């Protein structure tokens, strides 16, 4: 006579306040309000778990040290790189991308937390190693970079003359560098990318496989549903909100203080500038990458299209073992879990 083991399910207390707080009001105003509430709820939920608190603190320290180290290295040793066929590149323009690549373990942690919310305690998910977290983080970065380039090129192609016009206007007003960075197509492409991330992340996070991102037909009807609109808008608000907060913090808080401190002591001014910018950039990384990944895990089941295509959420090895066991023991399928 075999013994039955009971799987202890994690508490899902976070679902009840989510259901109570987010009301299904109609119209754009209701969707915007629900997206803001969802974002605030996600931040509060992430900070309520002691285990997640430890992972978040580690991630924040890791990103902060990485930002300081990469920024110091590029400004003091590698300010310009000469690449064949492309020419001279100011590496400080690309240091955030470099930091993102080196932050692979942090992205892996975000995926781990997201899958725990996504499984809702119904599936055993073994604790991953740091090697696994890093590998998953690299795959997430590959997805992000692909989305960025695809949306940027697509929006630029669709906008056509408008892209050229706005770029020339901005260059005339703000100069070549700033004008190119604030081109209309880049802003629209960023918004499109943020909105698409939720569905892309969901299909990858379930089993951490690139193959789950295809076929593209599985996304039909998702992007225009109300439930997904709330999720996509919450992710977009998280991303752009952090960018605006950073802009406000740097220009209206750091800049005045820095000018005073730098006049008194240049060394202290440099330290203040580095630490302040590190804090601001760390906030951007969490709001653009970390929180959106966790938002998907918290809310994906409420998106109707996702729920109708819900396969077993578990590690691929465990899933294979369960499938083999079910085929060899057909009479055990009615046993109580």
C-alpha positions in Angstrom: 0.0 0.0 0.0 1.6 3.2 -1.2 1.9 6.3 1.0 0.5 9.6 -0.1 2.4 12.8 0.3 0.6 16.1 0.7 2.2 19.0 -1.1 2.0 22.1 1.1 0.7 25.0 -1.0 2.1 28.5 -0.4 -0.2 31.1 0.9 -2.0 33.1 -1.8 -3.1 35.9 0.5 -2.0 38.4 -2.1 -4.8 37.4 -4.5 -7.6 38.6 -2.3 -6.5 42.2 -1.9 -5.8 42.2 -5.6 -9.3 41.1 -6.4 -10.8 43.6 -3.9 -8.7 46.6 -5.0 -8.9 46.4 -8.8 -12.4 47.1 -9.9 -13.6 46.3 -13.4 -14.6 49.8 -14.4 -15.1 50.6 -18.1 -13.3 53.1 -20.3 -9.8 54.3 -20.5 -9.9 56.0 -17.1 -10.9 52.8 -15.4 -8.0 50.9 -17.1 -5.5 53.6 -16.2 -6.7 53.6 -12.5 -6.6 49.8 -12.4 -3.1 49.8 -13.9 -1.8 52.2 -11.2 -3.4 50.2 -8.4 -1.9 47.0 -9.9 1.5 48.5 -10.0 1.3 49.7 -6.4 0.0 46.4 -5.3 2.9 44.6 -7.0 5.4 46.7 -5.2 3.8 46.1 -1.9 3.5 42.4 -2.5 7.2 42.1 -3.5 8.2 43.7 -0.2 6.0 41.5 2.0 7.9 38.2 1.6 11.0 37.8 3.7 12.6 35.5 1.1 11.9 38.0 -1.7 13.2 40.8 0.5 16.6 39.1 0.7 16.6 38.5 -3.1 15.6 42.1 -3.8 18.3 43.5 -1.4 20.9 41.3 -3.1 19.7 42.4 -6.5 19.8 46.1 -5.5 23.3 45.9 -4.1 24.6 43.8 -7.1 23.2 46.4 -9.6 24.5 49.3 -7.6 28.0 48.0 -7.4 27.9 47.0 -11.0 26.7 50.5 -12.1 29.5 52.1 -10.1 32.2 49.7 -11.4 31.2 49.9 -15.1 30.7 53.7 -15.0 34.2 54.1 -13.4 35.8 51.7 -15.8 34.3 53.4 -18.9 35.0 57.0 -17.8 38.6 56.4 -16.8 39.9 53.7 -19.2 37.6 53.0 -22.1 35.8 56.2 -23.1 35.9 55.5 -26.8 36.0 52.2 -28.8 36.8 51.9 -32.5 34.8 49.2 -34.2 35.4 48.2 -37.8 32.8 49.3 -40.3 31.0 51.4 -37.6 33.7 53.7 -36.4 34.2 55.5 -33.1 31.6 54.7 -30.4 31.3 56.6 -27.1 31.0 53.7 -24.7 29.2 55.7 -22.1 26.2 55.8 -24.5 26.1 52.0 -24.2 27.0 51.4 -20.6 23.4 50.6 -19.5 23.2 47.8 -22.1 26.5 46.5 -20.7 25.2 46.6 -17.2 22.1 44.8 -18.3 24.1 42.0 -19.8 26.2 41.7 -16.6 23.0 41.8 -14.5 21.9 38.4 -15.8 21.7 36.8 -12.3 19.3 39.6 -11.2 17.0 38.9 -14.2 17.2 35.2 -13.3 16.0 36.1 -9.8 13.1 38.1 -11.2 12.0 35.2 -13.3 12.3 32.9 -10.3 10.0 35.1 -8.2 7.6 35.5 -11.2 7.3 31.7 -11.6 6.5 31.3 -7.9 3.6 33.7 -8.3 2.6 32.1 -11.5 2.5 28.6 -10.1 0.4 29.7 -7.2 1.8 26.9 -5.0 0.2 24.2 -7.2 3.4 23.1 -8.8 6.7 22.2 -7.2 9.4 24.4 -8.5 12.9 23.5 -7.3 15.1 26.3 -6.1 17.5 27.1 -9.0 21.2 27.4 -8.7 23.1 30.6 -9.5 24.3 29.1 -12.7 20.7 28.5 -13.7 19.6 32.0 -12.7 22.4 33.5 -14.8 21.5 31.3 -17.8 17.9 32.3 -17.6 18.9 36.0 -17.2 20.9 35.8 -20.4 17.9 34.4 -22.2 15.6 37.2 -20.9 18.2 39.8 -22.0 18.2 38.2 -25.5 14.4 38.5 -25.6 14.5 42.2 -24.4 17.1 43.2 -27.0 15.2 41.4 -29.7 12.0 43.2 -28.8 13.8 46.5 -28.6 15.4 46.3 -32.1 12.3 44.8 -33.7 9.9 47.4 -32.3 12.3 50.3 -33.0 12.8 49.3 -36.6 9.1 48.6 -37.2 7.9 51.9 -35.7 10.6 53.8 -37.7 9.4 52.1 -40.9 5.7 52.7 -40.2 6.1 56.4 -39.2 8.3 57.2 -42.2 8.4 60.9 -42.9 7.2 61.8 -39.4 10.3 60.2 -38.0 12.6 62.3 -40.1 10.6 65.5 -39.4 10.6 65.1 -35.7 14.2 64.1 -35.6 15.2 67.2 -37.6 13.1 69.4 -35.3 14.6 68.0 -32.2 18.1 68.3 -33.5 17.5 71.9 -34.4 16.2 72.7 -30.9 18.4 70.5 -28.6 21.4 69.6 -30.7 22.4 66.4 -32.5 22.9 64.1 -29.5 19.8 65.0 -27.5 17.7 65.4 -30.6 18.5 61.9 -31.8 17.8 60.4 -28.4 14.4 62.0 -28.1 13.2 61.1 -31.6 9.5 60.3 -31.8 9.9 56.8 -33.1 12.2 55.8 -30.2 9.5 57.0 -27.7 6.7 55.1 -29.5 8.9 52.0 -29.9 9.7 52.0 -26.2 5.9 52.3 -25.4 5.2 49.4 -27.8 8.0 47.3 -26.3 6.8 47.9 -22.7 3.2 46.9 -23.7 4.3 43.7 -25.5 6.7 42.5 -22.8 3.9 41.1 -20.6 2.7 38.5 -23.1 6.3 37.7 -24.2 7.4 37.2 -20.6 4.4 35.0 -19.8 5.0 32.5 -22.6 8.7 32.3 -21.7 8.4 32.2 -17.9 6.0 29.2 -17.8 8.7 26.7 -18.7 11.7 28.9 -19.5 11.9 27.9 -23.1 12.4 30.0 -26.2 10.2 27.6 -28.2 7.2 28.7 -26.1 7.3 32.1 -27.7 6.2 30.7 -31.0 3.8 30.4 -32.9 2.8 34.0 -33.0 -0.8 33.1 -33.4 -1.0 32.4 -29.6 -0.9 36.2 -29.1 -4.0 36.9 -31.2 -6.7 38.5 -29.1 -4.4 39.1 -26.1 -3.1 42.6 -26.7 -6.6 44.1 -27.1 -8.3 42.4 -24.2 -9.2 44.6 -21.2 -7.4 42.5 -18.6 -4.2 42.5 -20.6 -4.5 46.2 -21.2 -4.3 46.7 -17.5 -1.2 44.5 -17.2 0.5 46.1 -20.2 -0.3 49.6 -19.1 1.0 48.8 -15.5 4.3 47.6 -17.1 4.5 50.8 -19.3 3.8 53.0 -16.3 6.5 51.2 -14.3 9.1 51.8 -17.1 8.3 55.4 -18.0 7.5 56.4 -14.4 11.0 55.4 -13.4 12.6 57.3 -16.3 10.6 60.5 -15.4 11.5 60.1 -11.7 15.2 59.7 -12.6 15.0 62.8 -14.8 13.3 64.8 -12.0 15.7 63.5 -9.3 18.9 64.2 -11.3 17.9 67.7 -12.6 16.0 69.1 -9.6 17.6 67.3 -6.6 21.1 66.1 -7.4 22.2 69.0 -9.8 21.7 71.9 -7.3 23.3 70.0 -4.4 26.1 68.8 -6.6 27.0 72.3 -7.8 27.3 73.5 -4.2 29.3 70.5 -2.9 31.6 70.4 -5.9 32.5 74.1 -5.4 33.5 73.3 -1.8 35.2 70.0 -2.3 35.6 68.5 -5.9 36.2 65.0 -4.5 33.1 65.0 -2.4 31.2 66.4 -5.4 32.4 63.4 -7.5 31.4 60.9 -4.8 27.9 62.5 -4.5 27.4 62.5 -8.3 28.4 58.9 -8.7 26.3 57.7 -5.7 23.3 59.7 -6.8 23.3 58.6 -10.4 23.8 55.0 -9.2 20.8 55.2 -7.0 18.7 56.7 -9.9 19.9 54.1 -12.4 19.2 51.3 -10.0 15.7 52.5 -9.6 15.3 52.5 -13.4 16.6 48.9 -13.7 14.1 47.7 -11.1 11.1 49.5 -12.5 11.9 48.6 -16.1 13.0 45.0 -15.8 12.5 43.5 -12.3 8.9 44.7 -11.5 7.4 44.0 -14.9 8.6 40.4 -14.7 7.0 39.9 -11.3 3.8 41.7 -12.5 3.4 39.0 -15.1 3.6 36.2 -12.6 1.1 37.9 -10.3 -1.6 38.7 -12.8 -1.3 36.3 -15.8 -4.1 34.0 -14.7 -6.5 36.9 -14.8 -5.9 37.4 -18.5 -8.6 35.3 -20.2 -6.6 34.3 -23.2 -3.7 33.1 -21.0 -6.1 31.1 -18.8 -7.5 29.2 -21.8 -4.1 28.1 -23.0 -2.8 27.1 -19.5 -0.5 24.0 -19.6 1.1 22.4 -16.6 3.5 24.9 -15.1 6.5 23.1 -13.8 10.1 22.4 -14.6 10.4 20.6 -17.9 12.2 17.6 -16.3 9.5 17.2 -13.6 6.8 17.6 -16.3 8.4 14.8 -18.3 8.5 12.5 -15.3 4.9 13.3 -14.4 3.8 12.5 -18.0 5.7 9.2 -18.0 4.2 8.3 -14.7 0.6 9.1 -15.8 1.0 7.0 -19.0 2.4 4.0 -17.0 -0.2 4.3 -14.2 -3.5 5.3 -15.8 -5.6 4.2 -12.8 -3.7 6.6 -10.5 -5.1 9.7 -12.3 -8.1 9.8 -10.0 -6.0 9.7 -6.9 -6.2 12.6 -4.6 -3.3 15.0 -4.8 
